[in-house]
Amino acid sequence: MAGRPQRFELRLTTQERVRLEKLIASSETASRLRQRARVILLRADGKTYADIEKELAISTPTIAKILKEIPQESPVLMTWTTLNTH
């Protein structure tokens, strides 16, 4: 079905999880980046797109876009979160 989110397992290292949680907790983090970090953490916790939509009040296409943008390799994810804090 076109437009349907792909299923994939998102695994985070402890270091990645801590980094994302710090981004969410920081008052200096832009709201857009904070939202992206929340989506990543929720998906890594096994939440479905529907769960994330309901919890964060964002659309499935937005969730899909955020998840599509994250790299699959650990060091790159850390770089992605660092680069997007500015």
N, C-alpha and C positions, 0 to 999 in steps of 0.2 A: 504494500500500500504506500503510495507516494506521500511524503511528508511525515511518515510515521517514525518516531524516534527509534534509533537502533539500540539494541540491547548490548551492553558491554559492562564488564566489571571494572570498577575504578578502585584501585588499591593505593593507599597512601602510606608512606613510611611514617614513623613516629615524628621524625623531624619535619616532614611536610605538613602533617596535621597540626603540630605546634605552631608552625609558621602561619598557617591559615587562621588558626584560632587567635593568634596575636594580631593579625590584620583586622579581624572582626572586632576585637576588644579595643583597639586603638582609636582614640577620638580623632587622630590625625588622618585616618584612612578615609578616602573618598567613599561616599555611599555606594557608588557603582561597583567599586572594587570589593567593598564589604559584601554586597549582594552576590557577586561572583564567588567569593570565598565560601559563603553560606551554601550556595548551590553545590559546589564541589564537595564540601563536607557532608551534606545531606545525601548526595548520590553515593559517596564512598561508604556511608552508613547503611546503604541498601535501600534507601527511599526511592520510590517510583517517581516518575515525572508528575503524576497526579498528586502525590503526597507533597512534592516540592511546590507545585502550583498553589496548592491550598495553604501551605505554611507560609510561603513568601509572597503570595498574591502576584505571581508573574505567569506569563503565558508559556505554553509548551515550546513554541518557536524560540523564545528567549532562553529557556533552559537548554535547548538543543544547541543553540549558538554558543553559549558559554562553555558547554561541555566539549563542543567541537574545537574550540580555541585552545583548550589545555593540552599540553604535550603529554605523551604517554611515558616518557622517561623521567625518572626521579630528579636528576640534576637539572634538567630543563624546567621542570615544574617549579623548582626553587628559583630559577632565573626568571621565569614568567611572573611569579608573585613579587619578586624584587623589582623587576622592571615596571610593573603596573602600579607600584606604590607612589610613583612620582606624577 
